[in-house]
């Protein structure tokens, strides 16, 4: 699990929180408490489908807000999570997030983390 988390950009502390959290811990919108209150930004073209429809940037931001997250348009030092379709992305947002040590999550892993 530690190796998988490292590949996904999930910190060891977050892994420990996940393993220690009750299986039913979630926000009212259905997302894990671990992401509620965190800031998120999306980069690149989103590829996943939810409910049979491809997720647009606007829908992604709406779903993140419903999960209790704060959406941002750009990467700053205070950003908690950058969501990318391709974890190897070389976009300017991804490069900046790596420079800042910001957690980068693959899009599919992000939707699973939100319970979608």
N, C-alpha and C positions, 0 to 999 in steps of 0.2 A: 504493500500500500504506500509506503514511504516513497518508493521509486516512481510509482504512478503519479502521486501528488507532485513530486518534483517536476515531472514531465508536463503536468498540467499547470504548473505555476502556483500550486496550493501550498501554503506554508505548513510546516510541521505543527505549529500551534493550532492552525485551523483543522488539521487532521485530528488532532487530539480532542478538539471541541466537538467535531462530528462524531467521533467514537464515543465520547462521554455523554452526548446529548440524547435525551429520550427520543425514541423513534417518532413520537407524535408532535415534537416541537415544530411549530410552524406559525406563520403570521396569519392574520385573518384572510389575506389574499391567497394563501396556500403556499407561499414560499418559505424556505427555511429561515429561521431567525438569524442564522449566521450572515445572511446578506442584507437583512433589513437594516436600514439606516446607513448603509454603505453607498458610496458614489460609484457610478458606472458610466462608461463611455463606450460607444461602438465604433469600429473601424472596418472598412472594406465592405464588400457586398455580402449580405447575409444569405445563407444557403439553406437553412432549415425550414421545414414546414411544420406548422402547428395547426391542428384542426383541419388539415387538408389544404391549407393555404400557405404560400410562402410568406415569411415574415419580412415586412417592410421595416425600414428604420423607424418610422413613426410608431408602428405596432410594437416593435422591440422596446422602444422607450416607454410606451404605455404599459406593457407587461412588466417591465422593471419597476415602474412606479407602483403598480398594483402589488408587487412583491415587497413594497416598503423601501425601495431604493431611490436614490436621488440621481437624476440623469444630468450628464454634462456633455457639452458639445466638443470639448477638447481635453487634452491630457495636461494635467497640472501636477505639481508635487503632492497635492492633497488627494488626488484621485485614488480610489481604492481598487477598482477593477476595470481593466480594458478587455472588451470582448472582441475576439477576432474569429473569422471563419477559418483562417489558416494560421495555426500557431507559429509558423515560420515567417509570417508576414514581415515585410521590410517597409511597410508604410511609415510615413513620418510620425504618426501617432504611436505605432508599435516601437519604433526606434526611441522616441522620447520616453515612453513607458519603461523600456528596458534601462535607459539611462537613469531614471528616477527610482528604479527598483519596484515599480508598480506591478501588482499581480496581473498577469495576462491569462485569460481563460479562453479556451476554444468555445465556439458558439454552442455546440451540442452539449458540452459539459455545463455551460451556464444555464441552459434551459432545464436541464436535469436538476441542477442545484435549486432552481426556482420551483421545481415540482411540476414542470410542464412536459 
